[in-house]
Amino acid sequence: PDCALEIGTLKQSFISYIFDYCNRKALHRARLVVSLSLDMEDRLKVKGVAKQHIKTIPNWVDTAIIKPVAKIDNPLLETFGLKNKFIIMYSGNIGLSQDFTCVLQSIAMIKDISSFYLVFIGEGAAKKELKDQVKLLRLNNVLFLPYQPNDTLSLSLGMADLHLVPLKKGMAGVSTPGKVYTIMAVGRPYLAISDKESESARLVEEYGCGLWASPADTRAITEN
């Protein structure tokens, strides 16, 4: 229920109270609660779950399968007509918890758009709205692709020069984007657009594997 409340699909009401009550009841009765990240662990503590009852197990990726591929050796760039372009990519679920509006508004602020391409790979509930926004902003340097086969994941993710990990404000501890691990596995940096305390932002600060900007701060996103 936390996710639905944060993105606004569930309003504060008697129903949301019942959801939260049942959620807390289940958490408190559990012998062990598995968290995916430190920010999720913090949210569980706020809900009254004792630290000794929380085990944080981060997402992971098999680096024997997902590995870096040099752009010069990547055939997909020619397949999709992206050769010699600086590629900014979002790959994954195009859902309601991601902040795509700030991404597109930031892209629209960049005057020289001919030197790069914004590539979206994936499907999801927000894809139609995202396409409508692209059309409204008259962005001609945006490419939409379907999910790519798992056996070409190193190649599809490796097309990017910079990946995007955008989460709406308030999603820290609710949604932990596992995509950051596959992005790092292919040796690419990412721009975390999220709350400062989110896992994607923490990894950027701790390991220097990308950049961070606050949601809706289009100027900071553009400058990054």
C-alpha positions in Angstrom: 0.0 0.0 0.0 2.9 2.4 0.5 3.6 2.5 -3.2 0.0 3.3 -4.1 -0.1 6.1 -1.5 3.1 7.6 -2.6 2.2 7.8 -6.3 -1.3 9.0 -5.5 -3.4 6.1 -6.9 -4.6 5.5 -3.3 -5.7 8.4 -1.2 -5.5 8.8 2.5 -8.8 7.3 3.6 -10.4 4.6 5.7 -9.4 2.1 3.1 -5.8 3.2 3.1 -5.9 2.9 6.9 -7.1 -0.7 6.7 -4.4 -1.5 4.2 -1.7 0.0 6.4 -3.0 -1.7 9.5 -3.0 -5.1 7.8 0.5 -4.5 6.5 1.9 -3.5 9.8 0.1 -6.5 11.5 1.7 -8.9 9.1 5.2 -7.3 9.5 5.0 -7.4 13.2 4.0 -11.0 13.3 6.7 -12.2 10.9 9.8 -13.9 12.4 11.9 -12.3 9.7 11.3 -9.6 7.1 13.6 -9.4 4.1 14.5 -6.0 2.9 16.0 -5.3 -0.5 18.0 -2.2 0.5 19.0 0.1 3.4 16.3 2.7 2.7 13.7 -0.1 2.7 15.1 -1.3 6.0 14.7 2.3 7.4 11.1 2.4 6.3 10.4 -1.0 8.0 11.9 0.4 11.2 9.6 3.4 11.0 6.7 0.9 10.8 7.9 -0.5 14.1 9.8 -3.6 12.9 12.7 -4.3 15.2 16.2 -4.3 13.6 16.9 -7.9 14.7 13.8 -9.0 12.7 15.0 -7.5 9.4 17.5 -9.1 7.0 18.7 -6.9 4.2 19.5 -8.9 1.0 20.3 -6.6 -1.9 19.4 -7.5 -5.5 22.2 -9.1 -7.5 23.2 -9.9 -11.0 25.2 -12.8 -12.5 28.3 -11.1 -13.9 29.2 -14.3 -15.8 26.2 -13.6 -18.0 25.8 -9.8 -17.9 29.1 -8.2 -18.7 30.6 -5.0 -20.4 30.6 -4.8 -24.2 32.6 -2.1 -26.0 30.3 0.1 -28.1 32.6 -0.5 -31.1 31.8 -4.2 -30.8 28.0 -3.8 -30.3 26.0 -4.8 -33.4 22.7 -3.4 -32.0 23.9 0.2 -32.5 23.8 -0.3 -36.2 20.6 -2.4 -36.0 18.7 0.4 -34.4 20.4 3.2 -36.3 22.2 4.6 -33.2 25.8 4.4 -34.3 27.9 7.4 -33.3 25.2 8.8 -31.1 25.4 9.6 -27.4 22.7 7.4 -25.9 20.7 8.1 -22.8 18.6 5.1 -21.9 15.8 3.9 -19.7 15.4 0.1 -19.8 12.8 -1.7 -17.7 9.2 -1.4 -16.6 7.6 1.8 -17.8 5.4 2.1 -14.8 3.6 4.6 -12.5 6.4 4.9 -9.9 8.9 6.4 -12.4 9.2 10.1 -12.9 9.4 10.3 -16.7 7.8 13.8 -16.9 10.9 15.5 -15.4 13.1 13.5 -17.8 11.3 14.7 -20.9 11.1 18.3 -19.7 14.8 18.2 -19.0 15.6 16.8 -22.5 13.4 19.5 -24.0 15.6 22.2 -22.3 18.7 21.0 -24.2 19.2 23.0 -27.3 21.5 20.8 -29.2 19.4 17.6 -29.3 20.9 16.3 -32.6 24.0 14.8 -30.9 22.2 12.3 -28.7 19.2 9.9 -28.5 16.9 9.1 -25.6 16.0 5.4 -25.8 13.3 3.7 -23.9 13.3 -0.1 -23.7 10.4 -1.9 -22.1 6.7 -1.9 -21.6 4.3 -0.8 -18.8 1.2 1.0 -17.7 2.7 4.5 -18.3 4.1 3.8 -21.8 1.1 5.3 -23.7 1.2 8.5 -21.6 5.0 8.7 -22.1 4.6 8.5 -25.9 1.9 11.2 -25.7 4.3 13.5 -23.8 7.1 12.9 -26.3 4.7 13.9 -29.1 3.4 16.9 -27.2 7.0 18.2 -26.6 7.9 17.5 -30.3 11.0 15.5 -29.3 12.4 13.8 -32.5 15.4 12.2 -30.8 13.4 9.6 -28.8 13.3 5.9 -29.7 10.9 3.3 -28.2 11.9 -0.3 -28.3 10.2 -3.4 -26.8 11.9 -5.6 -24.2 15.0 -7.2 -25.6 15.7 -10.9 -25.3 17.5 -11.9 -22.1 20.5 -13.4 -24.0 21.2 -9.9 -25.6 20.8 -8.0 -22.3 24.6 -7.1 -22.2 24.3 -5.7 -25.8 21.0 -3.8 -25.3 22.1 -2.2 -22.0 25.6 -1.7 -23.4 24.3 0.6 -26.1 23.9 3.4 -23.5 26.4 6.0 -22.5 24.2 7.0 -19.6 21.3 5.1 -18.0 18.4 6.7 -16.2 16.9 5.5 -12.9 14.0 7.9 -12.3 11.8 7.4 -9.2 9.0 9.8 -8.1 9.5 11.7 -4.9 8.6 9.7 -1.8 9.5 6.3 -3.3 12.7 5.8 -1.2 12.3 2.6 0.7 9.2 1.6 -1.3 10.8 0.7 -4.6 14.4 -0.5 -5.0 15.3 -0.5 -8.7 17.3 -3.7 -9.3 18.3 -2.3 -12.7 21.2 -0.4 -11.1 23.0 -3.7 -10.6 22.7 -4.8 -14.3 23.7 -1.2 -15.3 26.8 -1.5 -13.2 27.5 -5.0 -14.5 27.7 -3.7 -18.1 30.1 -1.0 -16.9 27.8 2.0 -17.6 27.1 5.0 -15.3 23.5 6.1 -14.4 21.7 9.2 -13.3 19.6 8.5 -10.2 16.6 10.9 -10.2 15.3 10.1 -6.7 15.1 11.0 -3.1 18.6 11.5 -1.6 18.1 8.6 0.8 17.1 6.1 -2.0 19.3 3.1 -2.7 20.2 4.2 -6.2 21.4 7.6 -4.8 23.3 5.9 -2.0 25.2 3.7 -4.4 26.2 6.7 -6.5 27.5 8.5 -3.5 29.3 5.5 -2.0 30.8 4.0 -5.2 30.9 6.9 -7.6 29.1 4.9 -10.3 27.0 7.8 -11.6 25.2 11.0 -10.8 22.2 12.1 -8.7 19.5 14.7 -9.1 16.3 15.4 -7.1 13.0 14.5 -8.7 11.4 17.4 -10.6 14.6 19.5 -10.5 14.9 19.8 -14.2 17.8 22.2 -14.1 19.9 19.8 -12.1 19.0 16.9 -14.4 19.9 18.9 -17.5 23.2 20.1 -16.0 24.1 16.5 -15.1 
